[in-house]
Amino acid sequence: MEGQTLRELIASKGNFSVSETINYLAPVVSALAAAHQIGIVHRDIKPENILISHDGRIKIADFGLARGTNLGQTMTAEASVILGSVSYLSPEQVQRGISDARSDIYSIGVMAFEMLTGKRPHISDSPLQIAYMHVNEDIPKVSTKGIKIPKELDELIFASTSRNPDDRPKDATAFSNALRNIQIKFDPKRQQMSLELDLPIRKEVPKPEKVKAPVVAKIDLPSMDQIILSRDRSSFLEIIFSALVFMSSTPNCCKSYISYASSELALKKAMVVLSGLKTGWWSAPL
């Protein structure tokens, strides 16, 4: 899918507003809720695995990639990958190598903390030190970092990052419902819209400009009966001259079928005059 990851967006923006955070989290937890309902635990929720398309769709990548892995196996990866993964690992994953839906909720909470503050809650050059912090240190409330945030959202993120799994929302469905209630409270218009919808941003398509039809020149020709009855030499010359000038001077782009037929008609009229007149005046000097 063409676009960017949430990691790239965080790097460019620094931190998100409350409304932006909710708008990005909503489709993520909605997709995660669908997985949890059928017993799938992602185990590696992080900004690198959140994909945002050019048209605004948000997807979760690498579902089940971390299934069956433990901390020791993760530590054999490159340092940059380790740092990215360990920063969002739940304490139970670090301590016992086990995880359930509440482990994904912990990762969602850490990710939400980073989106609002612009920084991860635990920072260190050593992945082992970050893992130690997850196990032994509580993640503070977002509001303690000087961020203005609704109390309900602050409490939801704080509960989601609790070191005790029993204090967290039990799964992504519970988190999604709480997030929906928060948004409805602070934006009643949202009550008519489902946060679970993953709809692209509508782009305005410019209307095509109307193409003006080419202007076709008109030739005013005397009638055939008038020419033959009057045997008027000037009428004959007018026909020949008009037809020749029209066909030689009109641009090719304007020589439509109608204009071409008009000039042909002029020449045909001239030929009829020549064949119909018997006085011999056409052979006389002009």
Secondary structure, DSSP 8 states (H G I E B T S, - for coil): --EEEHHHHHHHHSS--HHHHHHHHHHHHHHHHHHHHTT---S---GGGEEEETTS-EEE-STTTTTT--HHHHTTS-HHHHHHHHTT--HHHHHHS---HHHHHHHHHHHHHHHHHSS-SS--S-HHHHHHHHHHS----GGGGT----HHHHHHHHHHT-SSGGGS-SSHHHHHHHHHHHHHHH-GGGGGS-TT---------------------------HHHHHHHT-HHHHHHHHHHHHHHHHHS-GGG--HHHHHHHHHHHHHHHHHHHH--S-GGGS--
